[in-house]
Amino acid sequence: MFSSPCLKFAVAIGLLVFSVARADAQSAAVDPQVLESLKTLIEAQQQQLQRQAETIEALKQRVEGLERTTTEVRDTAVAAKSAADEVQQAVEAGGVGDPTISSGQEKVKLSIYGQVNRALNVADDGNATDVYFVDNDTSNSRVGFSGTAKVDGTTIGSVLEIGFSANNSYNVSQDSERASDDVSVRKADVYIRNDDYGKLSFGKGSAAGDDTAEYDLSLVAGPIMYSGVADIVGGLKFTQNGALTSTTVGDAFFNFDSNRQDRVRYDTVNFGPGIQGSVSAGSDERYDIALTWGGDYGDWTGVDYGNFTTLGAISLADPNSSGVDYRVAGSFSVLHNPSGISATFSGGMDERNDNREPFNLYGKLAMDKDYFSIGATGFGVDLTYSEDIAALGDEGFSAGLAIVQLYEEFGAEFYAQLRMFDLDRQGNSDLEGIYVGTVGTRVKF
């Protein structure tokens, strides 16, 4: 009869007023059934109002919860963006390895990096053909940790790098196809670098002349083809009349580059268009001095001139080696950016106090192109000529052809190389050449 609660309530009030007025006017008693009906109606209305109030309170709490969630999501997003910006700034600031992980020191950025470089060699020494599964000494497997902290243009850092080389390609030979696993400390270095005053390093790391014979802008240089041509099969021995000799590929071919050692080293800031000077003093009275062009503390950024990028270095060293007065090494590389064609040259020599005058010359033409979406493809062809390195009167010759394919999403490089080594020894023309085919992959992390 009455569909609206409000209408029911109004009717009830009206009946009550009417009943009271009637009672006053007629001085008559109120019907108990009417009072009971009114009481029941009022109680039902109160219960309905209570339920509505509870519903409103629940809706209010849900709205407040949504507001809190929105605020938390916004704050989380802001914090995540801030953290991402810090990581990006650290990456852009440079250093070894891009990913930044947590450090035991609050203000120190810690990075971990490394690579695995495995290869398969098929080698013919003129007497037999053998297969070798090796760790490629051109750029051997390793893992490293780098910590840096920078304040107002000054960076204090440390580097710890360990090489893990199972069956190193420089150590295996025809009579020892399974070399012992090689675990070595490549770097244990601390340094301080200032934007205005340069960089001072102390510990085990590159001497000033390290890499100066190896500056190279081609893609193939990274995993397989560079001036250190002996690295891929350094332990293989030349044969004579079907028998092994004691002379290895590593004995006959050497680019006269310096090395890593326990030393103190200073690098100037870049001056002019990209010139940097370096000097080092190492244990066992070893000294190096070097001048680089576009080296930028070892980052090999190069110097641009129009469509060309150039990179170079030269060094003078006292290696404190028997019979060697001093050592000179250098290299230069130029890349034509539009075509991807590059040319690289390297040379080195020892000034000795005997009749030997050992030297090495290296040249390479290469081309890098983006043929595939997965990454660039590199091609290279090189020639090497050396004299007097293993013995007086020796003449060494090597030629190589290589290809490298990047797979950038996986940090991987796939490569292949064909190379020959020939050694002419004074008074002996019977040494057989060595021919090597290599396939492999290097994966960085």
KOLMAR-603623 format. One record per residue (C-alpha): residue number from 1; x, y, z. Coordinates in nm, 2 decimals. Example, Ala and Ser with C-alpha at 12.3 -4.5 7.8 and 13.67 -1.06 7.14 Angstrom:
2
R  1  1.23  -0.45  0.78
R  2  1.37  -0.11  0.71
This chain:
445
R  1  0.00  0.00  0.00
R  2  0.28  0.24  0.10
R  3  0.58  0.19  -0.13
R  4  0.81  0.46  0.00
R  5  0.97  0.45  0.35
R  6  0.95  0.83  0.38
R  7  0.58  0.82  0.28
R  8  0.51  0.54  0.53
R  9  0.68  0.75  0.80
R  10  0.47  1.05  0.71
R  11  0.15  0.86  0.72
R  12  0.25  0.71  1.06
R  13  0.31  1.06  1.20
R  14  -0.02  1.18  1.06
R  15  -0.20  0.89  1.22
R  16  -0.03  0.96  1.55
R  17  -0.13  1.33  1.54
R  18  -0.48  1.24  1.44
R  19  -0.51  0.98  1.71
R  20  -0.38  1.22  1.98
R  21  -0.61  1.50  1.86
R  22  -0.90  1.27  1.86
R  23  -0.81  1.15  2.21
R  24  -0.79  1.50  2.33
R  25  -1.11  1.60  2.16
R  26  -1.31  1.30  2.26
R  27  -1.11  1.21  2.58
R  28  -1.11  0.85  2.46
R  29  -0.85  0.57  2.49
R  30  -0.60  0.50  2.20
R  31  -0.63  0.16  2.03
R  32  -0.34  -0.06  2.14
R  33  -0.31  -0.23  1.80
R  34  -0.25  0.11  1.64
R  35  0.03  0.19  1.88
R  36  0.19  -0.14  1.82
R  37  0.18  -0.09  1.44
R  38  0.33  0.25  1.48
R  39  0.61  0.12  1.70
R  40  0.69  -0.16  1.45
R  41  0.70  0.08  1.16
R  42  0.93  0.32  1.34
R  43  1.17  0.04  1.44
R  44  1.18  -0.08  1.08
R  45  1.26  0.27  0.96
R  46  1.54  0.31  1.21
R  47  1.70  -0.02  1.10
R  48  1.69  0.09  0.74
R  49  1.85  0.42  0.82
R  50  2.12  0.23  1.01
R  51  2.19  0.01  0.71
R  52  2.22  0.31  0.49
R  53  2.46  0.48  0.73
R  54  2.68  0.16  0.73
R  55  2.67  0.15  0.35
R  56  2.78  0.51  0.33
R  57  3.07  0.45  0.58
R  58  3.19  0.14  0.38
R  59  3.19  0.35  0.05
R  60  3.39  0.62  0.23
R  61  3.65  0.37  0.34
R  62  3.69  0.23  -0.01
R  63  3.74  0.58  -0.15
R  64  4.01  0.66  0.11
R  65  4.18  0.32  0.03
R  66  4.19  0.40  -0.34
R  67  4.34  0.74  -0.26
R  68  4.61  0.58  -0.05
R  69  4.69  0.33  -0.32
R  70  4.71  0.60  -0.59
R  71  4.96  0.79  -0.37
R  72  5.17  0.49  -0.30
R  73  5.19  0.40  -0.67
R  74  5.28  0.75  -0.76
R  75  5.56  0.76  -0.50
R  76  5.69  0.42  -0.61
R  77  5.70  0.54  -0.97
R  78  5.89  0.85  -0.87
R  79  6.14  0.65  -0.67
R  80  6.19  0.40  -0.96
R  81  6.25  0.68  -1.21
R  82  6.50  0.84  -0.97
R  83  6.69  0.51  -0.94
R  84  6.69  0.46  -1.31
R  85  6.83  0.81  -1.37
R  86  7.11  0.74  -1.12
R  87  7.20  0.42  -1.31
R  88  7.19  0.59  -1.64
R  89  7.42  0.87  -1.51
R  90  7.66  0.61  -1.38
R  91  7.67  0.43  -1.72
R  92  7.72  0.76  -1.91
R  93  8.01  0.85  -1.67
R  94  8.20  0.55  -1.80
R  95  8.38  0.26  -1.63
R  96  8.41  -0.11  -1.69
R  97  8.08  -0.28  -1.72
R  98  7.75  -0.11  -1.75
R  99  7.52  -0.28  -1.50
R  100  7.54  -0.13  -1.15
R  101  7.49  -0.36  -0.85
R  102  7.49  -0.30  -0.48
R  103  7.81  -0.23  -0.30
R  104  7.93  -0.28  0.06
R  105  8.01  0.09  0.06
R  106  7.71  0.32  0.03
R  107  7.86  0.57  -0.21
R  108  8.06  0.33  -0.43
R  109  7.92  0.21  -0.76
R  110  8.01  -0.15  -0.81
R  111  8.00  -0.32  -1.16
R  112  8.07  -0.67  -1.26
R  113  8.17  -0.76  -1.61
R  114  8.33  -1.04  -1.81
R  115  8.34  -1.26  -2.11
R  116  8.38  -1.62  -2.24
R  117  8.57  -1.67  -2.56
R  118  8.59  -2.03  -2.69
R  119  8.72  -2.15  -3.02
R  120  8.79  -2.46  -3.23
R  121  9.11  -2.47  -3.43
R  122  9.18  -2.71  -3.71
R  123  9.56  -2.69  -3.77
R  124  9.78  -2.85  -4.04
R  125  10.15  -2.83  -3.96
R  126  10.27  -3.00  -4.28
R  127  10.29  -3.33  -4.11
R  128  9.95  -3.39  -3.95
R  129  9.62  -3.22  -3.91
R  130  9.47  -3.19  -3.55
R  131  9.17  -3.04  -3.39
R  132  9.20  -2.82  -3.07
R  133  8.93  -2.70  -2.85
R  134  9.07  -2.39  -2.68
R  135  9.01  -2.07  -2.49
R  136  9.10  -1.80  -2.74
R  137  9.41  -1.61  -2.61
R  138  9.34  -1.32  -2.85
R  139  9.09  -1.21  -2.59
R  140  9.07  -1.48  -2.32
R  141  8.78  -1.56  -2.09
R  142  8.76  -1.34  -1.77
R  143  8.55  -1.19  -1.50
R  144  8.61  -0.85  -1.33
R  145  8.48  -0.62  -1.07
R  146  8.50  -0.24  -1.08
R  147  8.42  0.00  -0.80
R  148  8.40  0.38  -0.84
R  149  8.31  0.68  -0.63
R  150  8.30  1.03  -0.78
R  151  8.28  1.36  -0.60
R  152  8.32  1.70  -0.76
R  153  8.53  1.59  -1.07
R  154  8.74  1.34  -0.88
R  155  8.69  0.96  -0.91
R  156  8.85  0.70  -0.69
R  157  8.82  0.35  -0.82
R  158  8.95  0.00  -0.81
R  159  8.95  -0.29  -1.05
R  160  9.00  -0.66  -0.98
R  161  9.01  -0.88  -1.29
R  162  9.07  -1.26  -1.31
R  163  9.14  -1.45  -1.63
R  164  9.00  -1.81  -1.66
R  165  9.15  -1.98  -1.95
R  166  9.08  -2.35  -1.99
R  167  9.31  -2.50  -2.25
R  168  9.46  -2.17  -2.36
R  169  9.52  -2.14  -2.73
R  170  9.87  -2.00  -2.67
R  171  9.97  -2.30  -2.46
R  172  9.85  -2.61  -2.65
R  173  10.08  -2.78  -2.90
R  174  10.10  -3.10  -3.11
R  175  10.26  -3.29  -2.82
R  176  10.04  -3.13  -2.55
R  177  9.68  -3.09  -2.68
R  178  9.54  -3.05  -2.32
R  179  9.71  -2.76  -2.15
R  180  9.65  -2.71  -1.78
R  181  9.38  -2.47  -1.68
R  182  9.51  -2.11  -1.65
R  183  9.37  -1.89  -1.37
R  184  9.56  -1.56  -1.35
R  185  9.53  -1.21  -1.20
R  186  9.50  -0.97  -1.49
R  187  9.43  -0.66  -1.28
R  188  9.44  -0.57  -0.92
R  189  9.45  -0.19  -0.94
R  190  9.34  0.12  -0.76
R  191  9.34  0.47  -0.91
R  192  9.24  0.83  -0.86
R  193  9.13  1.03  -1.16
R  194  9.07  1.41  -1.17
R  195  8.91  1.60  -1.46
R  196  9.19  1.86  -1.44
R  197  9.50  1.67  -1.34
R  198  9.48  1.32  -1.50
R  199  9.49  0.97  -1.36
R  200  9.73  0.80  -1.11
R  201  9.71  0.42  -1.09
R  202  9.88  0.19  -0.85
R  203  9.88  -0.20  -0.86
R  204  9.88  -0.46  -1.13
R  205  9.75  -0.33  -1.46
R  206  9.86  -0.20  -1.80
R  207  10.20  -0.05  -1.82
R  208  10.21  0.28  -2.02
R  209  10.31  0.10  -2.34
R  210  10.04  -0.17  -2.31
R  211  9.82  -0.19  -2.62
R  212  10.02  0.07  -2.81
R  213  10.10  -0.18  -3.08
R  214  9.73  -0.29  -3.10
R  215  9.52  0.02  -3.16
R  216  9.26  -0.09  -3.41
R  217  8.92  0.04  -3.51
R  218  8.79  -0.27  -3.70
R  219  8.53  -0.50  -3.57
R  220  8.73  -0.82  -3.63
R  221  9.01  -0.69  -3.40
R  222  8.80  -0.77  -3.09
R  223  8.77  -1.14  -3.08
R  224  9.01  -1.28  -3.34
R  225  9.22  -1.06  -3.58
R  226  9.47  -0.80  -3.46
R  227  9.85  -0.75  -3.47
R  228  9.91  -1.03  -3.21
R  229  9.86  -1.29  -3.48
R  230  10.03  -1.57  -3.28
R  231  9.78  -1.57  -3.00
R  232  9.53  -1.81  -3.16
R  233  9.80  -2.09  -3.20
R  234  10.10  -1.96  -3.01
R  235  10.21  -2.30  -2.88
R  236  10.21  -2.49  -3.21
R  237  10.55  -2.60  -3.33
R  238  10.70  -2.58  -3.68
R  239  10.79  -2.91  -3.83
R  240  11.10  -3.02  -4.02
R  241  11.12  -3.34  -4.22
R  242  10.82  -3.48  -4.05
R  243  10.95  -3.40  -3.70
R  244  10.86  -3.13  -3.45
R  245  11.11  -2.85  -3.39
R  246  11.14  -2.65  -3.07
R  247  11.04  -2.32  -3.24
R  248  10.68  -2.22  -3.18
R  249  10.45  -1.98  -3.36
R  250  10.48  -1.75  -3.06
R  251  10.86  -1.76  -3.08
R  252  10.86  -1.64  -3.44
R  253  10.58  -1.38  -3.43
R  254  10.56  -1.10  -3.17
R  255  10.42  -0.74  -3.20
R  256  10.65  -0.59  -2.93
R  257  10.36  -0.46  -2.73
R  258  10.41  -0.40  -2.36
R  259  10.21  -0.59  -2.10
R  260  10.03  -0.58  -1.76
R  261  10.26  -0.56  -1.46
R  262  10.28  -0.45  -1.10
R  263  10.35  -0.08  -1.15
R  264  10.27  0.28  -1.07
R  265  10.13  0.47  -1.37
R  266  10.03  0.83  -1.45
R  267  9.82  0.95  -1.74
R  268  9.77  1.31  -1.83
R  269  9.44  1.46  -1.92
R  270  9.37  1.49  -2.30
R  271  9.52  1.80  -2.45
R  272  9.50  1.94  -2.81
R  273  9.26  1.74  -3.03
R  274  9.30  1.41  -2.83
R  275  9.66  1.36  -2.72
R  276  9.74  1.19  -2.40
R  277  10.07  1.11  -2.24
R  278  10.15  0.81  -2.00
R  279  10.44  0.70  -1.80
R  280  10.49  0.39  -1.58
R  281  10.75  0.23  -1.36
R  282  10.72  -0.14  -1.28
R  283  10.87  -0.40  -1.06
R  284  11.20  -0.55  -1.17
R  285  11.31  -0.20  -1.31
R  286  11.07  -0.19  -1.60
R  287  10.98  0.15  -1.74
R  288  10.74  0.27  -2.01
R  289  10.65  0.60  -2.17
R  290  10.38  0.64  -2.43
R  291  10.19  0.90  -2.63
R  292  9.84  0.82  -2.76
R  293  9.60  0.98  -3.01
R  294  9.23  0.93  -2.92
R  295  9.31  0.67  -2.66
R  296  9.12  0.85  -2.38
R  297  9.24  0.64  -2.08
R  298  9.22  0.32  -2.28
R  299  8.86  0.37  -2.42
R  300  8.98  0.41  -2.78
R  301  8.72  0.67  -2.87
R  302  8.94  0.81  -3.15
R  303  8.95  1.15  -3.30
R  304  8.71  1.25  -3.57
R  305  8.80  1.45  -3.88
R  306  8.50  1.49  -4.10
R  307  8.40  1.15  -4.22
R  308  8.71  0.98  -4.07
R  309  8.79  0.85  -3.72
R  310  9.16  0.82  -3.63
R  311  9.34  0.64  -3.35
R  312  9.70  0.58  -3.27
R  313  9.98  0.54  -3.02
R  314  10.36  0.51  -2.99
R  315  10.56  0.39  -2.69
R  316  10.92  0.35  -2.57
R  317  11.00  0.09  -2.30
R  318  11.28  -0.07  -2.11
R  319  11.15  -0.43  -2.05
R  320  11.46  -0.53  -1.86
R  321  11.49  -0.83  -2.08
R  322  11.82  -1.01  -2.16
R  323  12.00  -0.84  -2.44
R  324  11.74  -0.57  -2.50
R  325  11.84  -0.21  -2.45
R  326  11.50  -0.06  -2.53
R  327  11.18  -0.15  -2.71
R  328  10.97  0.07  -2.95
R  329  10.61  -0.01  -3.06
R  330  10.33  0.18  -3.22
R  331  10.01  0.15  -3.42
R  332  9.77  0.37  -3.62
R  333  9.41  0.30  -3.74
R  334  9.18  0.51  -3.96
R  335  8.81  0.44  -4.02
R  336  8.60  0.59  -4.30
R  337  8.26  0.61  -4.12
R  338  8.02  0.62  -4.42
R  339  8.17  0.31  -4.58
R  340  8.29  0.12  -4.27
R  341  8.63  0.06  -4.44
R  342  8.93  0.09  -4.21
R  343  9.31  0.05  -4.24
R  344  9.53  -0.04  -3.95
R  345  9.91  -0.05  -3.93
R  346  10.14  -0.17  -3.65
R  347  10.51  -0.20  -3.60
R  348  10.76  -0.28  -3.32
R  349  11.13  -0.35  -3.27
R  350  11.39  -0.42  -3.01
R  351  11.72  -0.24  -2.99
R  352  11.96  -0.52  -2.88
R  353  12.32  -0.53  -2.78
R  354  12.40  -0.83  -3.01
R  355  12.38  -0.89  -3.38
R  356  12.00  -0.94  -3.39
R  357  11.77  -0.66  -3.50
R  358  11.42  -0.81  -3.45
R  359  11.12  -0.62  -3.58
R  360  10.76  -0.68  -3.68
R  361  10.53  -0.51  -3.93
R  362  10.16  -0.56  -3.96
R  363  9.89  -0.42  -4.19
R  364  9.52  -0.48  -4.22
R  365  9.22  -0.37  -4.44
R  366  8.87  -0.43  -4.29
R  367  8.51  -0.34  -4.35
R  368  8.22  -0.32  -4.11
R  369  7.86  -0.32  -4.24
R  370  7.51  -0.36  -4.10
R  371  7.38  -0.63  -4.33
R  372  7.15  -0.79  -4.07
R  373  6.92  -0.65  -3.80
R  374  7.09  -0.85  -3.53
R  375  7.42  -0.66  -3.55
R  376  7.71  -0.55  -3.76
R  377  7.92  -0.78  -3.98
R  378  8.30  -0.73  -4.00
R  379  8.55  -0.86  -4.26
R  380  8.93  -0.83  -4.25
R  381  9.24  -0.94  -4.43
R  382  9.59  -0.89  -4.29
R  383  9.96  -0.94  -4.36
R  384  10.25  -0.97  -4.11
R  385  10.62  -0.97  -4.17
R  386  10.89  -1.02  -3.91
R  387  11.27  -1.07  -3.89
R  388  11.51  -1.20  -3.63
R  389  11.25  -1.26  -3.36
R  390  11.32  -1.62  -3.28
R  391  11.68  -1.64  -3.42
R  392  11.92  -1.43  -3.63
R  393  11.83  -1.45  -4.00
R  394  11.47  -1.57  -3.94
R  395  11.20  -1.43  -4.17
R  396  10.84  -1.48  -4.07
R  397  10.53  -1.42  -4.28
R  398  10.16  -1.46  -4.19
R  399  9.84  -1.38  -4.38
R  400  9.48  -1.41  -4.25
R  401  9.12  -1.37  -4.36
R  402  8.85  -1.32  -4.09
R  403  8.48  -1.26  -4.05
R  404  8.29  -1.15  -3.74
R  405  7.91  -1.13  -3.68
R  406  7.76  -0.94  -3.39
R  407  7.44  -1.05  -3.21
R  408  7.39  -0.74  -3.00
R  409  7.09  -0.86  -2.80
R  410  7.29  -1.15  -2.66
R  411  7.62  -0.96  -2.63
R  412  7.77  -1.23  -2.86
R  413  8.02  -1.23  -3.14
R  414  8.05  -1.53  -3.38
R  415  8.38  -1.54  -3.58
R  416  8.58  -1.75  -3.83
R  417  8.94  -1.71  -3.95
R  418  9.18  -1.87  -4.20
R  419  9.55  -1.81  -4.13
R  420  9.89  -1.93  -4.25
R  421  10.23  -1.90  -4.08
R  422  10.56  -1.94  -4.27
R  423  10.91  -1.92  -4.12
R  424  11.22  -1.91  -4.33
R  425  11.54  -1.99  -4.13
R  426  11.88  -1.89  -4.25
R  427  12.05  -2.19  -4.40
R  428  11.74  -2.41  -4.35
R  429  11.46  -2.41  -4.61
R  430  11.29  -2.72  -4.48
R  431  11.05  -2.58  -4.21
R  432  10.69  -2.65  -4.30
R  433  10.42  -2.38  -4.29
R  434  10.13  -2.40  -4.05
R  435  9.77  -2.35  -4.17
R  436  9.49  -2.29  -3.93
R  437  9.11  -2.26  -3.96
R  438  8.93  -2.12  -3.66
R  439  8.56  -2.09  -3.56
R  440  8.44  -1.95  -3.23
R  441  8.22  -1.72  -3.02
R  442  8.28  -1.46  -2.76
R  443  7.99  -1.38  -2.52
R  444  8.02  -1.07  -2.30
R  445  7.83  -0.99  -1.98
